[in-house]
Amino acid sequence: MIAAPAGLEPSMELDPNKLTPQKELVRKFYKDMWDHADLTLIPDIFHADFTFRGSLGPVLVGHAQFADYVGWVTSSLDRYTSDILMLLEEGNRVSGKLRFHGIHRKPMFGRAPTGRHVWWFGAPIFTFRGGKVSDLWVLGDIHGLLGQLDSSATDTHEFAT
């Protein structure tokens, strides 16, 4: 794992013993499954027919399609890490604010590898049924990521106050 970009919001301190069962499953999903690309955990977290809309755009159904997505992301970004910044729970849903990052080592979105540390933010909404996730919808800052992948990108923005 690599440290979050300097000057950005720190990750939450997550004690698995102090989390609700749903929040603990979300922690397990990001810190145990994603950060280690441990695909063996997928059946423990998700129903077999779960639906997934990822932070980088795809809409997928089931374990196999999701495992392929995890493989693509974690092979494209060396030392891929998920930083949990906030978790909120209401009923059978958990939402949050996350930062995803790693070293860009393989082509992504038609952009050649940059070798740079890149990151983007995501806002997931997990829906639970019977102790497992039945749906996961993640809104991701793809525009921010693409700006980092483009070698010609600048730090200037068209909108400024």
N, C-alpha and C positions, 0 to 999 in steps of 0.2 A: 504494500500500500504506500501511497505517497501523500504528503501533506496537502491540505487544501491551499488554494492560491492565497498568498499573503494579503492581509487586509480584509478578507471576507469573513462573514459571520461564522463563528465556530460551531462545530457539531454539538448536538445534545449529548449529555452524559446519560447513557441508557443502562440501567441496572435491570437485567431480565427478571430478577426477583421482585421488583417493584412495579412491573408493567401488568396491565390487564392481559388476559389471554390473547385478545385480538391484536393489541399493540405489540406483544411479544412475537406473534407470528409475523408481523410487519418487520420488526427488528431482525428476526431470523431470515426473512426474505432478502433484505438488503445486506446485512453484515455477514451472514453465514453463506447464503446462496450466491448472491451477485458478487460480493467482494472476493470470493474464492472460486467463482464459476463452478460451484458444486451442484451439478444438475441432478444428483441423486436426491436432493431435497424437494424437487418440484412436486412429487406426489404427496409429500407430507404437508405441503402448503396449499395446493390447488386441487379442486375437483377435476376429474378427468376431462370434462367438457367446458372448463372455464373459458371466459372470453377475456381478451387482453387488447388494449389499445395503448401502445407504448409511447414513451416520451419522444421517440424519434420517428413516430408516424405510423408504423404498421398496425393493422387490425388482425389479430390471430385468434385461433380457437384450439384449445387442447395442449397437452403436454409437449408433443413432438414439435409443433410449430414454435412454441415458446422456447424450447431448448435450442432450436436453430437460431433464434433471435439472440439469446444470451451468448451463444457461441460467436456470432458475428460481432456483437458489441465488444465482448471481452478479448477477442483476438485482434480487433481493430485498435483497441486502446490498451496498451501495456499497463500493467499495475492499476487496472480499473478499480475505482473506489466510489462508494456511495456514502455521502455525508447526510445523515438525518439531522435536519435543522429544527424541525417542529413536527409533532404528531397531535392530532385532535381526534376524538372518538365520540360518536353519537349513534346509539343503537347498534345496528349491525354494520356500521361503516366506520372506517378509519381513513382520515385524510392527513396530508402533511405537506411539508416543504422540504425539498431535497436538493442537493448539489451532486452531480455526477461528474467524475473527472478521470483522466488518465493521459498517458503519452501516446500521441497519434502515430501509430506504426504501420497501418495498412490503409488502403484507399477507403474513404467514406464519402458518400454522396458525390461521387465523381471527382473528389479532391485527392490528389496524391498525398502520401504521408508527409507530414511536416516535421516530425520528431519533437514537436512542441507539446507542452502540458496544456491540454484544453479542458474546458468544463462547460456545463450548462445546468440550468435549474429545471426542476420538475415538480409538479403538484399532483400526487397520486390520490385516487379515491378507490379504496378497497371495499368491496361488498362481500360480507361473510354469510355463509349458510352452513349450519351444522359443524362449526369449528374449522372450516376451511374457506378459502377464497373462491367465490363463484364468478366474480368479475373484478377486473382491475383496469381502470381508466387513468391514464397519466397525460397531463398536459405538459409539454416540454418546450423549452426555449430553443427551438431549432435555429431560429434566426441568429441568436447569440453564438451558437456553436459554429454555424456556417461562416460567420464573420471571422472566427478564430482560425478556421481551416483555410480560408482564402488568404494566400500569401500577400495579396495586394490590399488587404483590409487595413483601414486606419482607425485611429481612436476617435475620430471626429464623427459627430452625428448630425443628421439633417435637422433634427429638432433640438433646440437648446433654449433654456430660459434665461 
